[in-house]
Amino acid sequence: RVVILSGVISGGRTGSSRLPSYNSKTTLVLMMCVRKIREFTNKMMKDLGYPSDLGVAVVHKMSLHDQIVLRSDVENIADVVRDQEMSSPAVFVIGNVTKDRFGNGVYVMFPDVGVDVVDGKDEAKFSGK
């Protein structure tokens, strides 16, 4: 099962009220929520039963030549997005499917360059520097 939600609903309200409870067989896709991702992930862990180590992939500029993928988990993705200076447009894919497609660990994937592991001071920034 795949659930696709917008981060913003009518009237500028956040879409976090529509998040489903955790189900290991569900993949959650969130759009338009880069600035609200911490609100979403906090609610997911505290109120909806999402494991803190559940995989999350964030795809910026999906299907374009300069697509970038960030990979982390529900607990840490807001910090990764902030640290990597992620901006819109981006799509968040949350669920066990991310392990199969993107593996474990936090990394930034630049399509034309490869993968840079985020490991402290030498990490690649979202801007591609």
KAGIJO-V423346 format. One record per residue. N is the residue number from 1. PSI is psi in whole degrees, 0 to 359 (NA if undefined). Layout:
BEGIN
n/psi
N/PSI
N/PSI
END
This chain:
BEGIN
n/psi
1/138
2/130
3/126
4/125
5/150
6/144
7/342
8/135
9/181
10/144
11/10
12/7
13/155
14/147
15/7
16/338
17/346
18/3
19/136
20/159
21/157
22/138
23/123
24/342
25/7
26/137
27/127
28/129
29/121
30/132
31/155
32/47
33/23
34/313
35/342
36/9
37/326
38/318
39/316
40/310
41/324
42/314
43/319
44/316
45/316
46/321
47/339
48/4
49/17
50/131
51/140
52/334
53/11
54/135
55/144
56/133
57/135
58/124
59/116
60/133
61/50
62/132
63/3
64/163
65/335
66/29
67/141
68/140
69/129
70/139
71/130
72/215
73/172
74/319
75/325
76/352
77/325
78/321
79/320
80/315
81/315
82/311
83/326
84/3
85/43
86/142
87/173
88/155
89/141
90/149
91/132
92/127
93/120
94/126
95/179
96/338
97/333
98/331
99/319
100/322
101/321
102/352
103/189
104/160
105/169
106/127
107/165
108/129
109/120
110/120
111/321
112/352
113/322
114/213
115/133
116/120
117/133
118/108
119/38
120/221
121/335
122/12
123/150
124/139
125/158
126/327
127/351
128/8
129/NA
END
